[in-house]
């Protein structure tokens, strides 16, 4: 049964558009192929998404991940950082409570630091 799915990742959509013709797939077919491939990887046991999520939550060291898992962790981290817009002060408070410093840009575009000095 066909359903509509909205993609919020322009980069993923553009990559699918670029790849679809190489493999004679429709845009939907390319995205479905990648989704099936991702499901296979998660279920294969070769790649432990649970461990990646634990590392992302800071519950295990990133060094405990296999290289492929470290790459996925880095992608997840990068995506999470891109989504930060400064409107959620809880993230800054968590960083400060952990004893670390956070750096960002103020309204004028100047670099600022928050947290312990």
Chimera marker file (.cmm) of the C-alpha trace (Angstrom):
<marker_set name="trace">
<marker id="1" x="0.000" y="0.000" z="0.000" r="1" g="1" b="0" radius="0.5"/>
<marker id="2" x="1.497" y="3.304" z="-1.079" r="1" g="1" b="0" radius="0.5"/>
<marker id="3" x="1.910" y="6.073" z="1.468" r="1" g="1" b="0" radius="0.5"/>
<marker id="4" x="3.315" y="9.569" z="1.254" r="1" g="1" b="0" radius="0.5"/>
<marker id="5" x="6.486" y="10.262" z="3.230" r="1" g="1" b="0" radius="0.5"/>
<marker id="6" x="7.955" y="13.728" z="3.645" r="1" g="1" b="0" radius="0.5"/>
<marker id="7" x="11.751" y="14.043" z="3.522" r="1" g="1" b="0" radius="0.5"/>
<marker id="8" x="13.185" y="16.990" z="5.441" r="1" g="1" b="0" radius="0.5"/>
<marker id="9" x="16.741" y="16.332" z="4.299" r="1" g="1" b="0" radius="0.5"/>
<marker id="10" x="17.429" y="18.274" z="1.090" r="1" g="1" b="0" radius="0.5"/>
<marker id="11" x="20.918" y="16.783" z="0.816" r="1" g="1" b="0" radius="0.5"/>
<marker id="12" x="19.527" y="13.229" z="0.915" r="1" g="1" b="0" radius="0.5"/>
<marker id="13" x="16.905" y="14.100" z="-1.660" r="1" g="1" b="0" radius="0.5"/>
<marker id="14" x="19.490" y="15.645" z="-3.999" r="1" g="1" b="0" radius="0.5"/>
<marker id="15" x="21.772" y="12.611" z="-3.579" r="1" g="1" b="0" radius="0.5"/>
<marker id="16" x="18.876" y="10.291" z="-4.434" r="1" g="1" b="0" radius="0.5"/>
<marker id="17" x="18.083" y="12.364" z="-7.515" r="1" g="1" b="0" radius="0.5"/>
<marker id="18" x="21.719" y="12.145" z="-8.628" r="1" g="1" b="0" radius="0.5"/>
<marker id="19" x="21.994" y="8.387" z="-8.042" r="1" g="1" b="0" radius="0.5"/>
<marker id="20" x="18.652" y="7.201" z="-9.396" r="1" g="1" b="0" radius="0.5"/>
<marker id="21" x="19.636" y="7.392" z="-13.056" r="1" g="1" b="0" radius="0.5"/>
<marker id="22" x="22.869" y="5.459" z="-12.527" r="1" g="1" b="0" radius="0.5"/>
<marker id="23" x="20.816" y="2.439" z="-11.492" r="1" g="1" b="0" radius="0.5"/>
<marker id="24" x="17.742" y="3.018" z="-13.684" r="1" g="1" b="0" radius="0.5"/>
<marker id="25" x="15.520" y="3.671" z="-10.681" r="1" g="1" b="0" radius="0.5"/>
<marker id="26" x="12.792" y="6.191" z="-10.069" r="1" g="1" b="0" radius="0.5"/>
<marker id="27" x="13.341" y="8.694" z="-7.278" r="1" g="1" b="0" radius="0.5"/>
<marker id="28" x="10.946" y="6.698" z="-5.088" r="1" g="1" b="0" radius="0.5"/>
<marker id="29" x="12.726" y="3.491" z="-6.073" r="1" g="1" b="0" radius="0.5"/>
<marker id="30" x="16.120" y="4.917" z="-5.075" r="1" g="1" b="0" radius="0.5"/>
<marker id="31" x="14.874" y="6.060" z="-1.673" r="1" g="1" b="0" radius="0.5"/>
<marker id="32" x="13.111" y="2.717" z="-1.098" r="1" g="1" b="0" radius="0.5"/>
<marker id="33" x="16.331" y="0.904" z="-2.027" r="1" g="1" b="0" radius="0.5"/>
<marker id="34" x="18.339" y="2.942" z="0.480" r="1" g="1" b="0" radius="0.5"/>
<marker id="35" x="15.665" y="2.349" z="3.155" r="1" g="1" b="0" radius="0.5"/>
<marker id="36" x="15.795" y="-1.427" z="2.572" r="1" g="1" b="0" radius="0.5"/>
<marker id="37" x="19.570" y="-1.366" z="2.610" r="1" g="1" b="0" radius="0.5"/>
<marker id="38" x="19.545" y="0.560" z="5.888" r="1" g="1" b="0" radius="0.5"/>
<marker id="39" x="17.133" y="-1.945" z="7.402" r="1" g="1" b="0" radius="0.5"/>
<marker id="40" x="19.352" y="-4.814" z="6.286" r="1" g="1" b="0" radius="0.5"/>
<marker id="41" x="22.442" y="-3.201" z="7.816" r="1" g="1" b="0" radius="0.5"/>
<marker id="42" x="20.638" y="-2.610" z="11.115" r="1" g="1" b="0" radius="0.5"/>
<marker id="43" x="19.325" y="-6.172" z="11.238" r="1" g="1" b="0" radius="0.5"/>
<marker id="44" x="22.510" y="-7.858" z="9.999" r="1" g="1" b="0" radius="0.5"/>
<marker id="45" x="24.410" y="-7.756" z="13.264" r="1" g="1" b="0" radius="0.5"/>
<marker id="46" x="27.435" y="-6.398" z="11.390" r="1" g="1" b="0" radius="0.5"/>
<marker id="47" x="26.487" y="-2.900" z="12.409" r="1" g="1" b="0" radius="0.5"/>
<marker id="48" x="25.119" y="-2.389" z="15.921" r="1" g="1" b="0" radius="0.5"/>
<marker id="49" x="22.831" y="0.643" z="15.859" r="1" g="1" b="0" radius="0.5"/>
<marker id="50" x="22.083" y="0.145" z="19.565" r="1" g="1" b="0" radius="0.5"/>
<marker id="51" x="25.773" y="0.687" z="20.376" r="1" g="1" b="0" radius="0.5"/>
<marker id="52" x="25.853" y="3.750" z="18.153" r="1" g="1" b="0" radius="0.5"/>
<marker id="53" x="22.877" y="5.183" z="20.025" r="1" g="1" b="0" radius="0.5"/>
<marker id="54" x="24.520" y="4.430" z="23.391" r="1" g="1" b="0" radius="0.5"/>
<marker id="55" x="27.649" y="6.290" z="22.263" r="1" g="1" b="0" radius="0.5"/>
<marker id="56" x="25.515" y="9.154" z="20.969" r="1" g="1" b="0" radius="0.5"/>
<marker id="57" x="23.938" y="9.411" z="24.432" r="1" g="1" b="0" radius="0.5"/>
<marker id="58" x="27.408" y="9.394" z="26.022" r="1" g="1" b="0" radius="0.5"/>
<marker id="59" x="26.834" y="6.057" z="27.756" r="1" g="1" b="0" radius="0.5"/>
<marker id="60" x="29.744" y="4.253" z="26.108" r="1" g="1" b="0" radius="0.5"/>
<marker id="61" x="32.990" y="5.629" z="24.607" r="1" g="1" b="0" radius="0.5"/>
<marker id="62" x="33.009" y="6.251" z="20.861" r="1" g="1" b="0" radius="0.5"/>
<marker id="63" x="36.270" y="4.279" z="20.770" r="1" g="1" b="0" radius="0.5"/>
<marker id="64" x="34.241" y="1.134" z="21.601" r="1" g="1" b="0" radius="0.5"/>
<marker id="65" x="32.514" y="1.374" z="18.222" r="1" g="1" b="0" radius="0.5"/>
<marker id="66" x="33.677" y="-0.314" z="15.022" r="1" g="1" b="0" radius="0.5"/>
<marker id="67" x="34.873" y="2.102" z="12.312" r="1" g="1" b="0" radius="0.5"/>
<marker id="68" x="31.545" y="1.914" z="10.444" r="1" g="1" b="0" radius="0.5"/>
<marker id="69" x="29.692" y="2.578" z="13.685" r="1" g="1" b="0" radius="0.5"/>
<marker id="70" x="31.971" y="5.525" z="14.470" r="1" g="1" b="0" radius="0.5"/>
<marker id="71" x="31.124" y="6.977" z="11.070" r="1" g="1" b="0" radius="0.5"/>
<marker id="72" x="27.393" y="6.628" z="11.780" r="1" g="1" b="0" radius="0.5"/>
<marker id="73" x="27.927" y="8.220" z="15.194" r="1" g="1" b="0" radius="0.5"/>
<marker id="74" x="29.722" y="11.169" z="13.604" r="1" g="1" b="0" radius="0.5"/>
<marker id="75" x="26.901" y="11.595" z="11.073" r="1" g="1" b="0" radius="0.5"/>
<marker id="76" x="24.302" y="11.537" z="13.855" r="1" g="1" b="0" radius="0.5"/>
<marker id="77" x="26.292" y="14.037" z="15.883" r="1" g="1" b="0" radius="0.5"/>
<marker id="78" x="26.777" y="16.357" z="12.919" r="1" g="1" b="0" radius="0.5"/>
<marker id="79" x="23.057" y="16.228" z="12.112" r="1" g="1" b="0" radius="0.5"/>
<marker id="80" x="22.132" y="16.979" z="15.730" r="1" g="1" b="0" radius="0.5"/>
<marker id="81" x="24.545" y="19.927" z="15.806" r="1" g="1" b="0" radius="0.5"/>
<marker id="82" x="23.131" y="21.335" z="12.579" r="1" g="1" b="0" radius="0.5"/>
<marker id="83" x="19.652" y="21.281" z="14.111" r="1" g="1" b="0" radius="0.5"/>
<marker id="84" x="20.682" y="23.410" z="17.104" r="1" g="1" b="0" radius="0.5"/>
<marker id="85" x="19.496" y="26.961" z="16.711" r="1" g="1" b="0" radius="0.5"/>
<marker id="86" x="20.161" y="28.336" z="20.187" r="1" g="1" b="0" radius="0.5"/>
<marker id="87" x="16.501" y="28.450" z="21.161" r="1" g="1" b="0" radius="0.5"/>
<marker id="88" x="16.807" y="25.472" z="23.531" r="1" g="1" b="0" radius="0.5"/>
<marker id="89" x="18.764" y="26.581" z="26.587" r="1" g="1" b="0" radius="0.5"/>
<marker id="90" x="18.612" y="23.085" z="28.115" r="1" g="1" b="0" radius="0.5"/>
<marker id="91" x="21.420" y="21.885" z="25.861" r="1" g="1" b="0" radius="0.5"/>
<marker id="92" x="23.675" y="24.717" z="27.034" r="1" g="1" b="0" radius="0.5"/>
<marker id="93" x="22.806" y="23.979" z="30.672" r="1" g="1" b="0" radius="0.5"/>
<marker id="94" x="23.691" y="20.290" z="30.191" r="1" g="1" b="0" radius="0.5"/>
<marker id="95" x="27.049" y="21.253" z="28.690" r="1" g="1" b="0" radius="0.5"/>
<marker id="96" x="27.763" y="23.645" z="31.558" r="1" g="1" b="0" radius="0.5"/>
<marker id="97" x="26.696" y="21.083" z="34.196" r="1" g="1" b="0" radius="0.5"/>
<marker id="98" x="29.077" y="18.567" z="32.647" r="1" g="1" b="0" radius="0.5"/>
<marker id="99" x="31.898" y="21.066" z="33.275" r="1" g="1" b="0" radius="0.5"/>
<marker id="100" x="32.522" y="21.801" z="29.603" r="1" g="1" b="0" radius="0.5"/>
<marker id="101" x="32.442" y="24.977" z="27.557" r="1" g="1" b="0" radius="0.5"/>
<marker id="102" x="30.232" y="25.666" z="24.575" r="1" g="1" b="0" radius="0.5"/>
<marker id="103" x="31.094" y="28.040" z="21.757" r="1" g="1" b="0" radius="0.5"/>
<marker id="104" x="28.706" y="29.758" z="19.424" r="1" g="1" b="0" radius="0.5"/>
<marker id="105" x="27.873" y="32.951" z="17.607" r="1" g="1" b="0" radius="0.5"/>
<marker id="106" x="25.887" y="35.804" z="19.103" r="1" g="1" b="0" radius="0.5"/>
<marker id="107" x="23.312" y="37.878" z="17.194" r="1" g="1" b="0" radius="0.5"/>
<marker id="108" x="26.110" y="39.986" z="15.649" r="1" g="1" b="0" radius="0.5"/>
<marker id="109" x="28.025" y="36.922" z="14.479" r="1" g="1" b="0" radius="0.5"/>
<marker id="110" x="30.752" y="37.224" z="17.131" r="1" g="1" b="0" radius="0.5"/>
<marker id="111" x="32.185" y="34.079" z="18.699" r="1" g="1" b="0" radius="0.5"/>
<marker id="112" x="31.136" y="33.648" z="22.307" r="1" g="1" b="0" radius="0.5"/>
<marker id="113" x="31.884" y="31.076" z="24.978" r="1" g="1" b="0" radius="0.5"/>
<marker id="114" x="29.596" y="29.788" z="27.695" r="1" g="1" b="0" radius="0.5"/>
<marker id="115" x="30.384" y="27.481" z="30.551" r="1" g="1" b="0" radius="0.5"/>
<marker id="116" x="33.213" y="27.152" z="33.074" r="1" g="1" b="0" radius="0.5"/>
<marker id="117" x="36.270" y="29.259" z="32.434" r="1" g="1" b="0" radius="0.5"/>
<link id1="1" id2="2" r="1" g="1" b="0" radius="0.2"/>
<link id1="2" id2="3" r="1" g="1" b="0" radius="0.2"/>
<link id1="3" id2="4" r="1" g="1" b="0" radius="0.2"/>
<link id1="4" id2="5" r="1" g="1" b="0" radius="0.2"/>
<link id1="5" id2="6" r="1" g="1" b="0" radius="0.2"/>
<link id1="6" id2="7" r="1" g="1" b="0" radius="0.2"/>
<link id1="7" id2="8" r="1" g="1" b="0" radius="0.2"/>
<link id1="8" id2="9" r="1" g="1" b="0" radius="0.2"/>
<link id1="9" id2="10" r="1" g="1" b="0" radius="0.2"/>
<link id1="10" id2="11" r="1" g="1" b="0" radius="0.2"/>
<link id1="11" id2="12" r="1" g="1" b="0" radius="0.2"/>
<link id1="12" id2="13" r="1" g="1" b="0" radius="0.2"/>
<link id1="13" id2="14" r="1" g="1" b="0" radius="0.2"/>
<link id1="14" id2="15" r="1" g="1" b="0" radius="0.2"/>
<link id1="15" id2="16" r="1" g="1" b="0" radius="0.2"/>
<link id1="16" id2="17" r="1" g="1" b="0" radius="0.2"/>
<link id1="17" id2="18" r="1" g="1" b="0" radius="0.2"/>
<link id1="18" id2="19" r="1" g="1" b="0" radius="0.2"/>
<link id1="19" id2="20" r="1" g="1" b="0" radius="0.2"/>
<link id1="20" id2="21" r="1" g="1" b="0" radius="0.2"/>
<link id1="21" id2="22" r="1" g="1" b="0" radius="0.2"/>
<link id1="22" id2="23" r="1" g="1" b="0" radius="0.2"/>
<link id1="23" id2="24" r="1" g="1" b="0" radius="0.2"/>
<link id1="24" id2="25" r="1" g="1" b="0" radius="0.2"/>
<link id1="25" id2="26" r="1" g="1" b="0" radius="0.2"/>
<link id1="26" id2="27" r="1" g="1" b="0" radius="0.2"/>
<link id1="27" id2="28" r="1" g="1" b="0" radius="0.2"/>
<link id1="28" id2="29" r="1" g="1" b="0" radius="0.2"/>
<link id1="29" id2="30" r="1" g="1" b="0" radius="0.2"/>
<link id1="30" id2="31" r="1" g="1" b="0" radius="0.2"/>
<link id1="31" id2="32" r="1" g="1" b="0" radius="0.2"/>
<link id1="32" id2="33" r="1" g="1" b="0" radius="0.2"/>
<link id1="33" id2="34" r="1" g="1" b="0" radius="0.2"/>
<link id1="34" id2="35" r="1" g="1" b="0" radius="0.2"/>
<link id1="35" id2="36" r="1" g="1" b="0" radius="0.2"/>
<link id1="36" id2="37" r="1" g="1" b="0" radius="0.2"/>
<link id1="37" id2="38" r="1" g="1" b="0" radius="0.2"/>
<link id1="38" id2="39" r="1" g="1" b="0" radius="0.2"/>
<link id1="39" id2="40" r="1" g="1" b="0" radius="0.2"/>
<link id1="40" id2="41" r="1" g="1" b="0" radius="0.2"/>
<link id1="41" id2="42" r="1" g="1" b="0" radius="0.2"/>
<link id1="42" id2="43" r="1" g="1" b="0" radius="0.2"/>
<link id1="43" id2="44" r="1" g="1" b="0" radius="0.2"/>
<link id1="44" id2="45" r="1" g="1" b="0" radius="0.2"/>
<link id1="45" id2="46" r="1" g="1" b="0" radius="0.2"/>
<link id1="46" id2="47" r="1" g="1" b="0" radius="0.2"/>
<link id1="47" id2="48" r="1" g="1" b="0" radius="0.2"/>
<link id1="48" id2="49" r="1" g="1" b="0" radius="0.2"/>
<link id1="49" id2="50" r="1" g="1" b="0" radius="0.2"/>
<link id1="50" id2="51" r="1" g="1" b="0" radius="0.2"/>
<link id1="51" id2="52" r="1" g="1" b="0" radius="0.2"/>
<link id1="52" id2="53" r="1" g="1" b="0" radius="0.2"/>
<link id1="53" id2="54" r="1" g="1" b="0" radius="0.2"/>
<link id1="54" id2="55" r="1" g="1" b="0" radius="0.2"/>
<link id1="55" id2="56" r="1" g="1" b="0" radius="0.2"/>
<link id1="56" id2="57" r="1" g="1" b="0" radius="0.2"/>
<link id1="57" id2="58" r="1" g="1" b="0" radius="0.2"/>
<link id1="58" id2="59" r="1" g="1" b="0" radius="0.2"/>
<link id1="59" id2="60" r="1" g="1" b="0" radius="0.2"/>
<link id1="60" id2="61" r="1" g="1" b="0" radius="0.2"/>
<link id1="61" id2="62" r="1" g="1" b="0" radius="0.2"/>
<link id1="62" id2="63" r="1" g="1" b="0" radius="0.2"/>
<link id1="63" id2="64" r="1" g="1" b="0" radius="0.2"/>
<link id1="64" id2="65" r="1" g="1" b="0" radius="0.2"/>
<link id1="65" id2="66" r="1" g="1" b="0" radius="0.2"/>
<link id1="66" id2="67" r="1" g="1" b="0" radius="0.2"/>
<link id1="67" id2="68" r="1" g="1" b="0" radius="0.2"/>
<link id1="68" id2="69" r="1" g="1" b="0" radius="0.2"/>
<link id1="69" id2="70" r="1" g="1" b="0" radius="0.2"/>
<link id1="70" id2="71" r="1" g="1" b="0" radius="0.2"/>
<link id1="71" id2="72" r="1" g="1" b="0" radius="0.2"/>
<link id1="72" id2="73" r="1" g="1" b="0" radius="0.2"/>
<link id1="73" id2="74" r="1" g="1" b="0" radius="0.2"/>
<link id1="74" id2="75" r="1" g="1" b="0" radius="0.2"/>
<link id1="75" id2="76" r="1" g="1" b="0" radius="0.2"/>
<link id1="76" id2="77" r="1" g="1" b="0" radius="0.2"/>
<link id1="77" id2="78" r="1" g="1" b="0" radius="0.2"/>
<link id1="78" id2="79" r="1" g="1" b="0" radius="0.2"/>
<link id1="79" id2="80" r="1" g="1" b="0" radius="0.2"/>
<link id1="80" id2="81" r="1" g="1" b="0" radius="0.2"/>
<link id1="81" id2="82" r="1" g="1" b="0" radius="0.2"/>
<link id1="82" id2="83" r="1" g="1" b="0" radius="0.2"/>
<link id1="83" id2="84" r="1" g="1" b="0" radius="0.2"/>
<link id1="84" id2="85" r="1" g="1" b="0" radius="0.2"/>
<link id1="85" id2="86" r="1" g="1" b="0" radius="0.2"/>
<link id1="86" id2="87" r="1" g="1" b="0" radius="0.2"/>
<link id1="87" id2="88" r="1" g="1" b="0" radius="0.2"/>
<link id1="88" id2="89" r="1" g="1" b="0" radius="0.2"/>
<link id1="89" id2="90" r="1" g="1" b="0" radius="0.2"/>
<link id1="90" id2="91" r="1" g="1" b="0" radius="0.2"/>
<link id1="91" id2="92" r="1" g="1" b="0" radius="0.2"/>
<link id1="92" id2="93" r="1" g="1" b="0" radius="0.2"/>
<link id1="93" id2="94" r="1" g="1" b="0" radius="0.2"/>
<link id1="94" id2="95" r="1" g="1" b="0" radius="0.2"/>
<link id1="95" id2="96" r="1" g="1" b="0" radius="0.2"/>
<link id1="96" id2="97" r="1" g="1" b="0" radius="0.2"/>
<link id1="97" id2="98" r="1" g="1" b="0" radius="0.2"/>
<link id1="98" id2="99" r="1" g="1" b="0" radius="0.2"/>
<link id1="99" id2="100" r="1" g="1" b="0" radius="0.2"/>
<link id1="100" id2="101" r="1" g="1" b="0" radius="0.2"/>
<link id1="101" id2="102" r="1" g="1" b="0" radius="0.2"/>
<link id1="102" id2="103" r="1" g="1" b="0" radius="0.2"/>
<link id1="103" id2="104" r="1" g="1" b="0" radius="0.2"/>
<link id1="104" id2="105" r="1" g="1" b="0" radius="0.2"/>
<link id1="105" id2="106" r="1" g="1" b="0" radius="0.2"/>
<link id1="106" id2="107" r="1" g="1" b="0" radius="0.2"/>
<link id1="107" id2="108" r="1" g="1" b="0" radius="0.2"/>
<link id1="108" id2="109" r="1" g="1" b="0" radius="0.2"/>
<link id1="109" id2="110" r="1" g="1" b="0" radius="0.2"/>
<link id1="110" id2="111" r="1" g="1" b="0" radius="0.2"/>
<link id1="111" id2="112" r="1" g="1" b="0" radius="0.2"/>
<link id1="112" id2="113" r="1" g="1" b="0" radius="0.2"/>
<link id1="113" id2="114" r="1" g="1" b="0" radius="0.2"/>
<link id1="114" id2="115" r="1" g="1" b="0" radius="0.2"/>
<link id1="115" id2="116" r="1" g="1" b="0" radius="0.2"/>
<link id1="116" id2="117" r="1" g="1" b="0" radius="0.2"/>
</marker_set>
